[in-house]
Amino acid sequence: MKVLFFTEYGSLNGGEFSFLTALPFLQQAGYEFVAAIPEGSGLARLMQKKGVAVAPFSVFDGDHRKSLSRIREQLAELLDVQQPVLVHANSLSATRIVGPVVAASQARGIGYIRDIFGMGKQAIADVNQMDRVVCVSQAAMDFHVGKGIDRARLCVIRNGVDLRRFAPIDRSGHAPVCLCIGQIGMRKGLELTLELFRQLSESIPAATLLIAGQRHSQKDEAIEYEAALRRFADENFPSGKVQWLGRRSDVPELMRRAKLLIHSAKQEPLGRVLLEAAASGLPMVTTNVGGTPEILNGLSELMLEPEQIADRGAEVAIRLLQQVDFYQEVSGTLRQIAEANFTAQRAGQQLLDCYIDVTENTKAS
């Protein structure tokens, strides 16, 4: 059966890697994929390597975004050509685009919610035209039900991680390298990470901080936010103490280099970097927002309110770096959590079950 995979951008972020982790299980079950994504993008190249055909599709004309009606018109034309049984929209905004298109076709539609933010009434109505909408956490599902998305259409499938790529190592001889991974944006709370690290460095002068990620937004406030972060780092740390690595493709290697993950997000549906750190047995200090408590169930000492993470988080981080027994206990528990709840096999099977359930229901004419 043919599935049309649609997402607006060709970048590779957590949502894309999560789908790619589940993709082999769907292909092995007989689903053939065509990806409607920007030609030549990083996602397009990786999809092609995994045996997915690419039907070039862009929501932009040059630097200008097409109108919603035009995007839908072109997407409907693509459905007429490809004749998929199922359309998989891999983000909340993509789901909003696809809803009315699928409703007017013979294809079924599955959307993905990887964000926690409000939408207008029309956007909610558009999403409610999908046959199924997958949420990456119970927190994301509860939020969007409260905003008006039909609960009957929703289900929760938590992302999975390749436990071979992300695996524990002995870090007993590691230098105190702290790691922060994620887009550079206000939602990720990087100003809190830098303040936490400033306090940590007072007790552990040898500590360094690696920041992997880049800013995508071109809004003035986002540009100024990044500039302010860099000014803070320049004013509070000697050269080399905080290293801005930019976008990286070697996350498993970075996690093997690191001794601690710091993740100060102010909103996080289900942070993939936290799943990867758990699988790597990499202890962390993070915030108790969104779906994070669903990952770190039983490890409440690692999670703090965003407004507390700079001060109290530094205390937890110092304890982890200085107390060997505590560090090893947390590391082992994190790996056990990943093995029990967040394997690629589990996520792939749950998504496959969702595909089967949706496609086996005959669509009314």
NUPA-674982 format. One record per residue (C-alpha): residue in three letters; x, y, z. Coordinates in steps of 0.25 Angstrom, whole numbers, padded with zeros to 4 digits, always signed. Layout:
N
alaXYZ
...
//
This chain:
365
met+0000+0000+0000
lys+0005+0014-0004
val+0007+0025+0007
leu+0009+0039+0004
phe+0018+0045+0014
phe+0017+0060+0015
thr+0024+0071+0023
glu+0026+0086+0020
tyr+0041+0086+0022
gly+0053+0078+0018
ser+0061+0080+0030
leu+0065+0068+0040
asn+0060+0071+0054
gly+0054+0062+0065
gly+0041+0059+0058
glu+0048+0055+0045
phe+0058+0046+0052
ser+0046+0039+0060
phe+0039+0036+0047
leu+0052+0030+0041
thr+0054+0021+0053
ala+0040+0015+0051
leu+0041+0015+0036
pro+0047+0001+0034
phe+0036-0006+0042
leu+0026+0000+0033
gln+0034-0003+0020
gln+0035-0018+0025
ala+0020-0018+0026
gly+0018-0015+0012
tyr+0016+0000+0012
glu+0022+0007+0000
phe+0026+0022+0003
val+0026+0034-0006
ala+0031+0047+0001
ala+0025+0061-0003
ile+0037+0069+0002
pro+0046+0080-0003
glu+0055+0074-0014
gly+0070+0073-0010
ser+0068+0075+0005
gly+0075+0068+0015
leu+0062+0060+0018
ala+0060+0057+0004
arg+0074+0051+0002
leu+0072+0043+0015
met+0059+0038+0010
gln+0064+0033-0003
lys+0075+0026+0004
lys+0065+0018+0011
gly+0057+0014-0001
val+0047+0025-0001
ala+0043+0032-0014
val+0043+0047-0014
ala+0032+0055-0021
pro+0038+0069-0020
phe+0028+0078-0013
ser+0030+0092-0007
val+0021+0101+0001
phe+0029+0113-0004
asp+0031+0121-0017
gly+0045+0126-0016
asp+0045+0134-0002
his+0030+0135-0001
arg+0021+0125+0005
lys+0009+0120-0004
ser-0005+0123+0001
leu-0011+0112+0009
ser-0022+0110-0002
arg-0010+0108-0013
ile-0003+0098-0004
arg-0015+0090-0003
glu-0018+0091-0018
gln-0005+0086-0021
leu-0005+0075-0011
ala-0019+0070-0016
glu-0012+0069-0030
leu-0001+0061-0024
leu-0011+0051-0018
asp-0018+0050-0031
val-0005+0046-0038
gln+0001+0037-0027
gln-0013+0031-0022
pro-0008+0027-0008
val-0016+0019+0002
leu-0011+0028+0013
val-0005+0042+0015
his+0004+0043+0027
ala+0006+0058+0031
asn+0018+0059+0040
ser+0015+0071+0048
leu+0004+0079+0054
ser+0004+0090+0044
ala+0005+0079+0033
thr-0007+0072+0039
arg-0015+0085+0038
ile-0011+0086+0023
val-0015+0072+0020
gly-0028+0071+0027
pro-0037+0077+0017
val-0030+0071+0006
val-0031+0057+0011
ala-0046+0059+0014
ala-0048+0062+0000
ser-0041+0050-0005
gln-0042+0035-0004
ala-0029+0034+0004
arg-0028+0033+0019
gly-0020+0043+0027
ile-0011+0041+0039
gly-0005+0054+0046
tyr+0005+0056+0056
ile+0005+0065+0068
arg+0019+0068+0073
asp+0017+0082+0078
ile+0009+0088+0090
phe+0003+0101+0085
gly-0010+0107+0083
met-0018+0108+0069
gly-0029+0116+0064
lys-0043+0110+0062
gln-0041+0108+0047
ala-0028+0101+0049
ile-0034+0092+0060
ala-0046+0089+0050
asp-0036+0086+0039
val-0028+0076+0048
asn-0041+0069+0052
gln-0043+0065+0038
met-0032+0055+0039
asp-0035+0040+0042
arg-0025+0039+0053
val-0016+0049+0060
val-0004+0043+0067
cys+0002+0050+0079
val+0016+0048+0084
ser+0012+0049+0099
gln+0000+0049+0108
ala+0003+0063+0112
ala+0002+0067+0097
met-0011+0060+0095
asp-0018+0066+0108
phe-0014+0080+0104
his-0020+0079+0090
val-0032+0072+0095
gly-0034+0084+0104
lys-0033+0093+0091
gly-0043+0086+0083
ile-0037+0074+0076
asp-0046+0062+0076
arg-0041+0052+0086
ala-0047+0041+0078
arg-0037+0044+0067
leu-0025+0044+0076
cys-0016+0034+0081
val-0002+0034+0088
ile+0010+0027+0082
arg+0023+0031+0089
asn+0036+0032+0080
gly+0046+0021+0080
val+0061+0021+0079
asp+0071+0012+0073
leu+0078+0006+0085
arg+0090+0001+0077
arg+0093+0015+0072
phe+0091+0021+0086
ala+0097+0012+0096
pro+0104+0013+0110
ile+0119+0014+0112
asp+0128+0015+0124
arg+0129+0030+0127
ser+0137+0029+0140
gly+0149+0035+0134
his+0142+0046+0126
ala+0145+0061+0128
pro+0133+0069+0133
val+0127+0072+0119
cys+0113+0077+0119
leu+0105+0076+0107
cys+0092+0084+0102
ile+0086+0080+0089
gly+0074+0087+0082
gln+0069+0098+0073
ile+0074+0112+0078
gly+0061+0118+0082
met+0053+0123+0094
arg+0045+0111+0096
lys+0058+0103+0099
gly+0062+0112+0111
leu+0077+0113+0107
glu+0078+0125+0116
leu+0075+0116+0128
thr+0085+0106+0123
leu+0096+0117+0123
glu+0092+0122+0136
leu+0092+0107+0142
phe+0106+0105+0136
arg+0111+0118+0142
gln+0107+0113+0155
leu+0112+0099+0153
ser+0126+0105+0148
glu+0128+0112+0161
ser+0129+0098+0168
ile+0135+0090+0157
pro+0144+0100+0149
ala+0149+0089+0139
ala+0135+0088+0134
thr+0132+0092+0119
leu+0119+0093+0112
leu+0116+0089+0098
ile+0104+0095+0091
ala+0099+0087+0078
gly+0088+0093+0070
gln+0085+0105+0062
arg+0074+0116+0061
his+0064+0114+0050
ser+0055+0126+0052
gln+0058+0139+0045
lys+0049+0147+0054
asp+0056+0159+0060
glu+0053+0154+0074
ala+0060+0141+0071
ile+0072+0147+0065
glu+0073+0156+0077
tyr+0071+0145+0087
glu+0083+0137+0081
ala+0091+0150+0081
ala+0088+0152+0096
leu+0092+0137+0099
arg+0105+0139+0092
arg+0108+0152+0099
phe+0105+0145+0113
ala+0115+0134+0109
asp+0126+0144+0105
glu+0124+0153+0118
asn+0123+0141+0128
phe+0133+0130+0123
pro+0147+0130+0118
ser+0149+0126+0103
gly+0146+0112+0100
lys+0138+0109+0113
val+0125+0110+0105
gln+0126+0104+0091
trp+0116+0107+0080
leu+0116+0095+0071
gly+0105+0098+0061
arg+0096+0088+0055
arg+0103+0074+0057
ser+0100+0060+0051
asp+0109+0052+0061
val+0099+0053+0073
pro+0103+0039+0078
glu+0118+0043+0078
leu+0115+0056+0085
met+0107+0048+0096
arg+0119+0038+0097
arg+0128+0050+0100
ala+0119+0057+0110
lys+0118+0054+0125
leu+0104+0062+0127
leu+0093+0067+0118
ile+0086+0080+0122
his+0072+0082+0116
ser+0065+0095+0121
ala+0053+0095+0112
lys+0041+0103+0116
gln+0032+0094+0107
glu+0035+0080+0102
pro+0024+0070+0097
leu+0034+0059+0098
gly+0049+0063+0096
arg+0056+0053+0086
val+0069+0058+0092
leu+0065+0053+0106
leu+0061+0039+0100
glu+0075+0038+0093
ala+0082+0042+0106
ala+0074+0032+0114
ala+0078+0021+0104
ser+0092+0026+0105
gly+0092+0025+0120
leu+0096+0040+0120
pro+0091+0046+0133
met+0083+0059+0131
val+0077+0071+0138
thr+0064+0076+0132
thr+0051+0083+0134
asn+0038+0076+0138
val+0030+0081+0126
gly+0021+0075+0116
gly+0024+0060+0113
thr+0037+0060+0121
pro+0031+0053+0133
glu+0026+0042+0124
ile+0040+0039+0121
leu+0047+0041+0134
asn+0036+0034+0143
gly+0043+0031+0156
leu+0055+0041+0154
ser+0048+0053+0159
glu+0061+0058+0165
leu+0066+0061+0151
met+0054+0070+0148
leu+0052+0084+0152
glu+0042+0095+0150
pro+0048+0104+0139
glu+0049+0116+0149
gln+0057+0107+0158
ile+0066+0100+0149
ala+0077+0110+0149
asp+0079+0110+0164
arg+0074+0096+0168
gly+0078+0089+0155
ala+0093+0094+0158
glu+0092+0087+0171
val+0087+0074+0165
ala+0098+0075+0154
ile+0109+0077+0163
arg+0104+0065+0171
leu+0104+0056+0159
leu+0118+0060+0155
gln+0124+0058+0169
gln+0117+0046+0174
val+0121+0034+0167
asp+0110+0024+0172
phe+0099+0034+0170
tyr+0104+0036+0156
gln+0105+0021+0152
glu+0091+0019+0159
val+0085+0029+0150
ser+0092+0025+0138
gly+0087+0010+0139
thr+0073+0014+0142
leu+0072+0023+0130
arg+0077+0012+0121
gln+0066+0003+0127
ile+0055+0013+0125
ala+0059+0014+0110
glu+0060-0001+0108
ala+0046-0003+0115
asn+0038+0008+0109
phe+0045+0015+0097
thr+0051+0005+0087
ala+0050+0007+0072
gln+0043-0007+0071
arg+0032-0002+0081
ala+0029+0011+0074
gly+0030+0005+0060
gln+0020-0006+0064
gln+0010+0004+0070
leu+0011+0013+0058
leu+0009+0000+0049
asp-0003-0004+0057
cys-0009+0010+0055
tyr-0006+0010+0040
ile-0014-0004+0039
asp-0025+0001+0048
val-0027+0013+0039
thr-0025+0007+0025
glu-0034-0005+0028
asn-0046+0004+0030
thr-0053+0007+0017
lys-0055+0021+0014
ala-0069+0026+0011
ser-0071+0031-0003
//
